[in-house]
Amino acid sequence: MAKKNSKTDYIFETSWEVCNKVGGIYTVLSTRAKSMQDLHKDKVIFIGPDVWTKEKSPWFEEDENILADWKKVASAQDNLKIRIGRWDVPGKPIVILVNFNQFYSRKDTIYAEMWNEFGVDSLHAYGDYDESCMFAYATGVVIESFYKFHKLEKKNVVAHFNEWMLGMGALYVKKHLPRIGTLFTTHATSIGRSIAGNGKPLYNYLAAYDSDQMARELNMTAKHSVEKAAAQQVDCFTTVSDITARECKQLLHREPIVTPNGFEKDFIPTGEAHEKKRIAARKALINVTEKLLGYEIENDALLVATSGRYEYRNKGIDVFIDSMARLEKIKQLQKDVIAFIMVPAWIDGPRADLQERLAKKKIPKDQLNHPYVTHWLRNMNHDSVLNQLDYLKIENKKEDKVKIVFVPSYLNGSDGIFNMTYYDLLIGMDLTVFPSYYEPWGYTPHESIAFSVPTITTTLAGFGLWMRKMGDERGMSDGAEVIKRDDYNFIEVSEDICNRIFEMTTKSEEQEVLLRESALDRAGLADWAHFYKYYEDAYALALDEAQERNKI
């Protein structure tokens, strides 16, 4: 264990998702920033990719006065193309955005260096590997420039790198700045995600998998190689949950420490403001559904949602749709159930015919064609969600109690249909369902209960396992249900979800209020006030290792 006798003076943290909202890692970093700033005011420096060439980043506030002296030197002497400002999130930490295009001309030299020093095999790289690694390498150069300019050799400095995309940054710092304590976090192993995404059973056979062999089989050699090297070389290797820790130990050959993901809920409305937002969200969700389907929806309809990245099997989208088809067959179902699939896909744009209807107050008397999708997709005939809806003959007829609405756009406030953010719509839901097969943590159920929305998840989600540890009661009475899931129990999971949703349709208004309060109570146990201490331990451990290394 760390001695914890050294105060951390500077923290550098790098990720592809700094000021770049792509997935769950953005939530991890952006919500943790406030806790970091509270303890290390402006000694926390985030580094992200400057990919904003055609439009301005909505999350970055440039300030040319911050670190101005160093920036001049970094530009003139180190030839770095950087912008400095603050991340527009609670805590407003300092952020450096780096343009990494200049490193492409040195790509072969960089890859050769990584092969010779750390055995990173970039030979069969493809896709986003080059882009990620050039950015990662650039972050290492940025840290080196800052470190040397400010003469931090006698300071306690840690550098934290997230996911395989930043692996080369961790390796660069390990080689060139050995006094820095390095950390590397795997939020999901590249090979584990690939095994699961290719329909192979990950959990029942985890102990038998040879990760290097699987990387070759699944054409993942380069990504797996850099991730494995970073995991093994850094001073402190971490991951987000117990379930992913087991995966890391088997596939990356090093046991990580667990730093669970917290949530900063200061921005969530409370009291009267919460109720106003909830009413507005329900109104918007029902209005879009009515204009799409061409008939009135009862105000007491149960609004259910799933969301996240479009990983059809890994996120359990297939199970969610299947459970809704089962629910429709329950004869005792009295309430309308509107199930929203809020998963960004490859869209062509918002439906003009739906926009036309939304501009009018009157509810039309006929359905639109494809009455289950709010935005046109570029691959309508080959989309997994649409194909499953077609296979199960879900048509959203008036006589159907269960209706499914696919919202395949990023809900950033300007999608053309709702024009509301995901959080502004989430608050109007009665229930969320995340039947994940592969989910290292699971911010979606975590966010849900933080917004006082009861949720269903599985034992294959890190957050689900954490809730089980905290004492998950059977059923929805505590605001959350964690369903046992394994490699082969798809039908049982679908039936269980179906039954839980049916239960929710029988609740009185008073019971629903109590459930929302229970969900919020549970969320209070999983915020950064409880979880940031794990990061402090990780920083101390990394510093201890660096200090021991430099005694030699």
C-alpha positions in Angstrom: 0.0 0.0 0.0 1.0 3.6 -0.5 2.8 5.4 2.3 0.6 8.5 1.7 3.4 10.7 3.2 3.8 12.8 0.0 1.4 15.6 -0.9 0.6 15.7 -4.6 1.8 19.0 -6.1 0.7 18.6 -9.7 -1.8 16.3 -11.5 -1.8 16.0 -15.3 -4.7 14.0 -16.7 -5.1 13.1 -20.3 -7.9 11.6 -22.3 -9.4 11.7 -25.8 -12.5 12.9 -24.1 -11.2 16.0 -22.4 -13.5 18.8 -23.8 -14.6 16.2 -26.3 -17.9 14.5 -25.3 -17.8 11.1 -26.9 -18.7 8.5 -24.2 -18.7 7.7 -20.6 -15.1 8.7 -19.9 -16.2 12.3 -20.5 -18.6 11.9 -17.5 -15.9 10.4 -15.3 -13.4 13.2 -15.9 -15.8 16.1 -16.1 -17.6 15.3 -12.9 -14.5 14.4 -11.0 -12.9 17.7 -11.9 -14.7 19.6 -9.1 -13.4 17.3 -6.4 -9.9 17.6 -7.8 -10.1 21.4 -8.0 -11.4 21.6 -4.4 -8.2 19.8 -3.2 -5.6 20.9 -5.7 -6.8 24.3 -7.0 -5.3 25.0 -10.5 -2.6 22.3 -9.9 -4.8 20.0 -11.9 -4.2 20.2 -15.6 -6.2 18.3 -18.1 -4.9 17.7 -21.6 -7.2 16.9 -24.6 -7.1 16.8 -28.4 -7.6 20.0 -30.3 -10.0 18.5 -32.9 -12.1 21.7 -33.2 -11.2 23.1 -36.6 -14.6 23.8 -38.2 -16.5 24.8 -35.1 -15.9 26.0 -31.5 -15.8 23.4 -28.7 -18.9 24.0 -26.5 -17.0 22.8 -23.5 -13.7 24.8 -23.8 -13.2 28.5 -22.7 -9.9 29.8 -24.1 -8.0 32.2 -21.9 -4.7 33.4 -23.3 -3.6 34.7 -19.9 -3.4 31.2 -18.3 0.2 29.8 -18.4 1.1 32.4 -20.9 4.8 32.4 -20.2 5.1 28.7 -20.7 2.9 28.7 -23.8 5.4 31.1 -25.5 8.3 28.8 -24.9 6.2 25.7 -25.8 5.3 27.2 -29.1 8.7 28.7 -30.0 11.2 26.2 -28.6 9.2 22.9 -28.5 7.1 23.7 -31.6 3.9 22.7 -29.8 0.5 23.9 -31.1 -1.6 24.3 -28.1 -4.5 26.3 -26.8 -5.0 26.9 -23.0 -8.2 27.7 -21.1 -10.7 26.2 -18.8 -13.1 23.2 -19.1 -16.6 24.5 -18.8 -17.7 22.0 -16.1 -18.1 22.3 -12.3 -14.7 23.2 -10.9 -13.5 24.9 -14.2 -10.1 23.2 -14.3 -7.2 24.4 -16.5 -7.2 22.5 -19.8 -4.6 22.3 -22.6 -5.9 21.4 -26.0 -3.1 20.1 -28.3 -3.0 19.9 -32.1 -1.0 16.7 -32.8 -1.0 16.7 -36.6 2.8 17.6 -36.7 3.6 14.2 -35.2 2.3 12.2 -38.1 5.5 12.9 -40.1 7.4 11.2 -37.2 5.0 8.3 -36.9 7.4 5.6 -38.1 10.1 6.8 -35.8 7.7 7.0 -32.8 6.4 3.5 -33.4 10.0 2.2 -33.7 10.8 3.8 -30.4 7.8 2.2 -28.8 8.7 -1.2 -30.2 12.4 -1.0 -29.1 11.7 0.3 -25.6 8.4 -1.4 -24.7 7.6 -4.1 -27.3 4.5 -2.2 -28.6 3.6 -3.9 -31.9 2.1 -1.2 -34.2 2.7 -3.1 -37.4 -0.9 -4.0 -38.2 -2.5 -0.8 -36.9 -5.6 0.5 -38.6 -8.6 2.7 -38.0 -8.2 5.2 -35.1 -4.9 3.8 -33.9 -2.6 6.4 -35.6 -4.8 9.3 -34.6 -5.0 8.2 -30.9 -1.3 7.4 -30.7 -0.1 10.7 -32.2 -2.3 12.5 -29.7 -1.0 10.3 -26.9 2.6 11.0 -27.8 1.9 14.7 -28.1 0.5 14.7 -24.5 3.8 13.3 -23.3 5.7 16.0 -25.1 3.4 18.7 -23.6 3.9 17.3 -20.0 7.7 17.2 -20.6 7.7 20.8 -21.8 5.7 22.1 -18.9 7.7 20.0 -16.3 11.0 21.3 -17.5 9.9 25.0 -17.9 8.6 25.1 -14.3 11.5 23.0 -13.0 9.3 20.5 -11.2 12.0 17.9 -10.6 11.6 18.3 -6.8 7.8 18.4 -6.9 5.5 15.5 -6.5 4.0 15.2 -9.9 1.6 12.5 -11.3 0.5 12.0 -14.8 -2.7 10.0 -15.4 -3.5 8.4 -18.8 -7.0 7.0 -19.7 -7.6 4.0 -22.0 -5.4 2.4 -24.7 -5.7 5.6 -26.8 -3.3 7.3 -24.3 -1.0 4.4 -23.8 1.9 5.9 -25.7 1.7 9.0 -23.6 2.2 7.0 -20.4 5.1 5.2 -22.0 6.7 8.4 -23.2 6.6 9.9 -19.7 7.9 6.7 -18.1 10.9 6.9 -20.4 11.7 10.6 -20.5 10.4 11.8 -17.1 11.1 9.0 -14.6 10.5 11.2 -11.5 6.8 11.5 -12.4 4.4 9.0 -10.9 2.5 7.5 -13.8 -1.0 6.1 -13.7 -3.0 4.3 -16.5 -6.7 3.5 -16.3 -8.4 0.9 -18.3 -12.1 1.7 -18.5 -12.7 -1.4 -20.6 -10.1 -3.6 -22.1 -9.9 -3.3 -25.9 -9.7 -7.1 -26.3 -12.5 -7.8 -23.7 -14.8 -5.4 -25.5 -13.9 -7.0 -28.8 -14.5 -10.6 -27.5 -17.9 -9.5 -26.2 -18.8 -7.5 -29.3 -18.1 -10.4 -31.6 -20.6 -12.6 -29.8 -18.1 -14.8 -28.0 -18.8 -15.8 -24.4 -16.4 -13.7 -22.3 -17.3 -14.6 -18.7 -17.7 -18.3 -18.6 -14.4 -18.9 -20.4 -12.4 -15.8 -19.2 -9.8 -17.9 -17.4 -9.1 -19.8 -20.6 -8.5 -16.8 -22.9 -5.0 -16.1 -24.2 -5.3 -12.4 -24.9 -2.4 -12.1 -27.4 -3.9 -15.0 -29.4 -7.4 -13.4 -29.3 -5.9 -10.1 -30.4 -4.5 -11.7 -33.5 -7.7 -13.6 -34.2 -9.8 -10.4 -33.8 -7.4 -8.1 -35.6 -6.8 -6.1 -32.4 -3.0 -6.7 -32.1 -1.9 -3.0 -32.1 -4.5 -1.7 -29.7 -4.1 -4.6 -27.3 -0.3 -4.3 -27.5 -0.1 -0.7 -26.5 -2.7 -1.1 -23.8 -0.9 -4.1 -22.3 2.4 -2.3 -22.3 1.0 0.7 -20.6 -0.8 -1.4 -18.0 2.4 -3.2 -17.2 4.8 -0.3 -17.3 3.1 2.5 -15.2 3.6 3.0 -11.5 -0.1 2.5 -10.7 -2.6 0.6 -12.9 -6.3 1.1 -12.2 -9.7 0.2 -13.5 -13.2 1.1 -12.6 -14.9 -2.0 -11.1 -14.3 -5.4 -9.7 -15.7 -7.1 -12.8 -13.2 -5.3 -15.0 -10.4 -5.9 -12.6 -10.8 -9.7 -13.2 -10.8 -9.0 -16.9 -7.6 -6.9 -16.7 -5.8 -9.5 -14.6 -6.5 -12.2 -17.2 -6.1 -10.2 -20.4 -3.5 -7.6 -19.5 -1.5 -9.8 -17.0 -1.5 -7.3 -14.2 -4.0 -6.9 -11.3 -5.2 -3.3 -11.1 -6.5 -1.4 -8.1 -10.2 -0.4 -8.4 -11.1 3.3 -8.5 -14.9 3.3 -8.9 -16.6 6.0 -10.9 -18.4 8.7 -8.9 -20.8 11.4 -10.0 -21.0 15.1 -9.3 -24.7 15.9 -8.9 -24.5 19.6 -8.0 -26.0 20.5 -11.4 -29.1 18.3 -11.0 -32.2 20.4 -10.2 -33.9 19.8 -6.9 -37.3 20.5 -5.3 -39.6 22.7 -7.4 -37.1 23.2 -10.2 -36.8 19.4 -10.5 -40.6 19.0 -10.8 -40.8 21.7 -13.4 -38.1 20.0 -15.5 -39.7 16.7 -15.1 -43.1 18.0 -16.3 -41.4 19.7 -19.3 -39.6 16.5 -20.2 -42.7 14.3 -20.1 -44.6 16.8 -22.2 -41.9 16.9 -24.8 -41.5 13.1 -24.9 -45.3 12.5 -25.2 -45.7 15.2 -27.8 -43.0 13.7 -30.1 -44.6 10.3 -29.7 -48.1 11.6 -30.5 -46.9 13.4 -33.7 -45.0 10.3 -34.8 -47.8 7.8 -34.1 -50.8 10.0 -35.0 -52.9 9.4 -31.9 -53.1 10.7 -28.4 -51.1 9.1 -25.6 -52.5 9.0 -22.1 -50.8 11.4 -19.6 -50.2 8.6 -17.1 -48.2 6.5 -19.6 -45.2 4.8 -18.2 -42.1 6.3 -19.9 -39.2 3.9 -20.1 -35.8 4.4 -21.7 -32.5 2.8 -22.5 -29.5 4.8 -23.7 -25.7 4.7 -24.2 -23.4 3.8 -27.1 -24.7 1.8 -30.0 -23.3 -1.5 -29.0 -26.3 -3.6 -29.8 -25.3 -6.7 -27.8 -22.9 -5.3 -25.3 -25.3 -2.7 -24.0 -28.2 -5.1 -24.0 -30.3 -3.2 -26.6 -31.4 -6.5 -28.0 -32.7 -7.7 -24.6 -34.5 -4.4 -24.0 -36.4 -4.7 -27.3 -37.2 -8.3 -26.6 -38.5 -7.5 -23.2 -40.8 -4.9 -24.6 -42.2 -7.4 -27.1 -43.0 -9.8 -24.2 -44.6 -7.0 -22.2 -47.1 -6.3 -25.0 -48.3 -9.9 -24.7 -49.3 -9.5 -21.0 -53.1 -9.2 -21.2 -53.3 -7.6 -17.8 -51.3 -4.6 -18.9 -53.5 -1.5 -18.5 -51.2 1.5 -19.0 -49.5 2.7 -22.1 -45.8 2.0 -22.0 -43.6 4.2 -24.2 -40.1 2.8 -24.6 -37.4 5.1 -25.8 -34.1 3.9 -27.3 -31.9 6.9 -27.0 -28.8 5.6 -28.8 -26.8 7.7 -31.3 -26.5 6.0 -34.7 -25.5 6.9 -38.2 -28.2 9.5 -39.0 -29.0 11.4 -42.1 -30.8 14.1 -40.1 -34.1 14.8 -38.4 -37.3 13.8 -40.2 -38.7 16.7 -42.0 -42.2 15.2 -41.9 -42.0 14.9 -38.1 -40.7 18.4 -37.8 -43.6 19.6 -39.8 -46.0 17.9 -37.5 -44.2 19.2 -34.4 -44.7 22.8 -35.6 -48.4 22.3 -35.3 -50.3 21.9 -32.0 -52.9 19.5 -33.4 -52.4 15.8 -33.1 -52.6 14.2 -36.6 -54.9 11.3 -37.3 -52.5 9.0 -39.1 -49.1 7.4 -38.5 -46.0 8.5 -40.3 -44.1 5.9 -42.3 -41.7 4.1 -40.1 -43.5 5.2 -37.0 -40.8 4.2 -34.6 -37.8 6.4 -35.5 -37.3 10.2 -35.0 -34.4 10.7 -37.4 -33.6 9.1 -40.7 -30.8 6.7 -40.7 -28.3 6.3 -43.5 -28.6 2.5 -43.3 -32.3 2.0 -42.7 -32.2 -1.5 -44.2 -29.2 -2.7 -42.1 -29.8 -1.2 -38.7 -29.9 -3.7 -35.9 -32.7 -1.9 -33.9 -35.0 -1.4 -36.9 -34.4 -5.0 -38.0 -35.3 -6.4 -34.6 -38.5 -4.2 -34.5 -39.4 -5.5 -37.9 -38.7 -9.1 -36.9 -40.8 -8.8 -33.8 -43.6 -7.1 -35.8 -43.6 -4.0 -33.5 -45.7 -1.5 -35.4 -46.8 1.0 -32.7 -50.5 0.6 -33.5 -53.1 2.5 -31.5 -54.4 -0.7 -29.9 -50.8 -1.7 -28.8 -50.1 -0.9 -25.2 -46.3 -0.9 -25.7 -44.8 1.6 -28.2 -41.1 1.8 -29.1 -39.5 5.1 -30.2 -35.9 5.0 -31.5 -34.1 8.3 -31.0 -30.8 7.7 -33.0 -29.4 11.2 -32.6 -27.0 12.7 -30.0 -29.2 14.6 -27.6 -27.1 17.7 -27.3 -30.0 20.3 -27.4 -30.0 20.8 -31.2 -31.0 17.4 -32.6 -33.9 19.0 -34.7 -36.7 17.0 -33.0 -36.5 17.3 -29.2 -33.9 20.1 -29.1 -33.3 19.2 -25.5 -30.3 17.6 -23.9 -30.2 14.0 -22.7 -30.3 15.0 -19.1 -33.3 17.3 -19.7 -35.2 14.3 -21.1 -33.9 11.7 -18.7 -35.5 13.6 -15.8 -39.0 12.9 -17.3 -38.6 9.1 -17.4 -40.4 6.8 -15.0 -37.9 4.0 -15.4 -34.7 3.2 -17.2 -33.4 -0.2 -18.3 -29.8 -1.1 -19.0 -29.5 -4.9 -19.5 -25.8 -4.7 -20.2 -23.8 -7.7 -21.2 -20.4 -5.8 -21.3 -20.4 -2.8 -19.0 -17.2 -2.1 -17.0 -19.0 0.6 -14.9 -22.3 1.8 -16.2 -22.8 5.6 -16.0 -26.3 5.4 -17.5 -27.9 3.6 -14.5 -25.8 5.7 -12.2 -27.0 9.0 -13.8 -30.5 7.7 -13.8 -30.8 7.3 -10.1 -29.0 10.6 -9.5 -31.9 12.2 -11.5 -34.3 10.3 -9.2 -35.3 7.8 -11.9 -35.5 4.2 -10.8 -33.3 1.9 -12.9 -32.7 -1.8 -13.9 -29.3 -3.1 -14.7 -27.4 -6.4 -14.5 -24.6 -8.1 -12.6 -22.4 -7.8 -15.6 -22.2 -4.0 -15.1 -19.7 -2.7 -12.6 -22.3 -0.3 -11.2 -24.7 -3.2 -10.9 -22.1 -5.2 -8.9 -21.5 -2.2 -6.7 -25.2 -1.9 -5.9 -25.3 -5.6 -5.1 -22.5 -5.0 -2.6 -24.5 -2.2 -1.1 -27.4 -4.6 -0.5 -29.7 -4.6 -3.5 -33.2 -5.7 -2.5 -35.2 -8.0 -4.8 -37.7 -5.9 -6.9 -37.9 -2.1 -7.5 -38.7 -1.0 -3.9 -35.2 0.4 -3.3 -35.2 2.4 -6.6 -33.0 -0.1 -8.4 -33.0 -3.7 -9.5 -29.9 -5.7 -10.4 -30.7 -8.7 -12.6 -28.3 -11.7 -12.7 -26.9 -12.0 -16.2 -24.4 -14.4 -17.7 -23.3 -15.6 -21.1 -26.4 -17.7 -21.8 -29.5 -16.5 -19.9 -30.8 -13.9 -22.5 -34.4 -15.2 -22.2 -34.5 -15.2 -18.4 -33.1 -11.6 -18.3 -35.7 -10.5 -20.9 -38.6 -12.1 -18.9 -37.3 -10.6 -15.6 -37.2 -7.1 -17.1 -40.7 -7.6 -18.6 -42.0 -8.5 -15.2 -40.3 -5.6 -13.5 -41.8 -3.1 -16.0 -45.2 -4.6 -15.6 -44.9 -4.1 -11.8 -44.1 -0.5 -12.4 -47.3 0.0 -14.4 -49.3 -1.1 -11.3 -47.7 1.4 -8.9 -49.8 4.3 -7.6 -48.6 7.9 -7.9 -47.6 7.9 -4.2 -45.6 4.7 -4.7 -43.8 6.1 -7.7 -42.8 9.2 -5.7 -41.3 6.9 -3.0 -39.4 4.9 -5.6 -37.9 8.1 -7.0 -36.8 9.1 -3.5 -35.3 5.7 -2.9 -33.3 6.0 -6.2 -31.9 9.4 -5.2 -30.9 8.1 -1.7 -29.0 5.3 -3.4 -27.3 7.7 -5.8 -26.0 9.7 -2.8 -23.8 6.7 -1.8 -22.0 6.8 -5.2 -20.9 10.4 -5.6 -17.3 11.7 -5.7 -17.5 12.7 -2.1 -17.4 9.0 -1.4 -15.2 7.8 -4.3 -12.5 10.4 -4.8 -10.5 8.9 -1.9 -9.6 5.9 -4.1 -7.9 8.3 -6.6 -5.9 9.9 -3.8 -4.7 6.5 -2.8 -3.7 5.8 -6.4 -1.8 9.0 -6.7 0.1 8.3 -3.5 0.9 4.8 -4.7 2.3 6.1 -8.0 4.4 8.7 -6.2 5.8 6.0 -3.9 6.8 3.8 -6.8 8.4 6.8 -8.6 10.4 7.7 -5.5 11.6 4.2 -5.0 12.6 4.0 -8.6 14.7 7.1 -8.4 16.6 6.0 -5.3 18.3 3.4 -7.4 
